[in-house]
């Protein structure tokens, strides 16, 4: 398993809140446990006290994405380094549950944490995964969705560094909004003739928009 895989821990936590919409799904210990995914052993350590601690880590991780998205590489790295220092992990070679056709272990790097609480364990893995992703692909691969008011975090894994939205849905919404705004400006332009088709509809009204998938 590539260590950059763990960066998804950071994305999942950051996206439990949508400040622009006033939404926050991190409201219970059950929501905290869901963030661990298949790592149910770690999830079971979560208690009500972790709720506040998780929100604190979430804000610090979002700050990393905001700095990266704003082009401040040094700030993004410094913020991430502070998390790495506070929440250390122990890299280990592991082969559990991964075997080749001959039954031999498929050795890979695994992040083992030794936390005092569930928050420390999750934060350690999220920060280390994000650090591996940043150093492997670049700071500019950490972004925030441009489809306002979303601003969800995402990791750009596109070949040409072109991703701008967190999902296909946001990409579609942004493209439709841009199309409509462009047509409004054209309609308001003085002296602009409107061409009509055989049905009497304007040519512009018959145009279809195609969402661009930014992955």
C-alpha positions, -999 to +999 in steps of 0.1 A: +000+000+000+014+034-010+018+057+020+002+085+000-030+065+003-034+077+039-038+113+026-075+104+021-078+105+059-071+142+058-096+148+030-124+129+047-120+148+079-117+183+063-148+176+042-170+169+072-175+207+073-187+230+046-182+265+060-198+283+030-230+263+035-229+263+073-229+225+073-210+202+098-215+165+099-190+159+127-216+161+154-214+128+173-189+101+183-205+078+157-195+103+130-160+103+143-158+065+141-171+065+106-141+084+095-118+055+103-134+034+075-123-002+077-100+005+106-126-005+132-100-013+159-089+023+159-125+035+156-136+018+187-112+039+208-132+070+199-151+086+228-172+118+232-141+137+242-126+131+207-154+151+191-139+184+201-103+173+194-112+161+159-127+194+151-095+211+162-074+189+139-099+194+111-093+232+113-056+228+111-058+204+082-081+228+063-055+255+069-029+234+051-053+231+021-061+268+022-024+277+021-017+253-007-047+265-027-036+301-022-001+293-035+017+298-002+039+266-003+060+275+027+030+281+049+014+248+039+046+229+046+051+247+080+015+240+091+018+203+081+052+200+098+036+212+130+010+184+128+037+158+121+057+169+152+027+168+174+013+135+161+041+112+152+038+077+137+060+047+134+064+033+098+065-005+097+070-031+071+038-052+069+025-081+049-008-089+067-037-099+045-016-094+014-003-126-003+009-135-037-002-166-057+023-187-038+011-176-004+041-154+003+036-120+020+034-089-003+055-066+019+045-029+020+049+001+042+023+006+069+018+034+094+015+022+129+005+047+156+007+046+193-018+072+203-031+082+237-065+087+221-084+082+188-078+118+177-040+114+180-040+082+160-062+096+132-043+129+131-010+111+129-021+090+099-038+119+081-008+142+085+017+117+074-004+106+044-008+142+034+029+148+038+038+119+015+013+131-011+027+167-010+063+156-014+055+130-041+032+152-063+037+188-052+020+213-030-002+225-059-019+191-059-037+201-027-068+221-036-101+235-026-132+231-048-138+262-070-175+256-072-187+282-046-199+278-020-185+242-018-148+246-010-143+209-002-108+197-001-094+174-029-062+158-040-053+164-077-041+132-093-048+143-129-019+139-154-019+176-164-026+192-130-060+205-142-084+195-115-104+224-100-134+207-084-139+181-057-164+161-077-181+157-111-212+172-096-194+204-086-177+205-121-211+203-138-227+229-116-198+254-121-198+249-159-236+254-161-233+285-139-205+299-161-225+292-193-256+310-179-236+340-168-219+343-202-253+342-219-267+369-196-238+392-204-243+386-241-281+393-238-274+425-220-249+437-246-265+467-265-273+463-302-269+425-302-292+409-327-308+376-318-309+349-344-338+326-343-342+291-357-372+276-375-390+271-342-387+307-332-363+299-303-330+318-302-299+299-313-284+304-278-313+288-260-308+256-280-272+251-270-264+223-246-237+224-220-212+197-213-197+193-179-160+188-178-147+161-155-117+175-136-099+144-125 
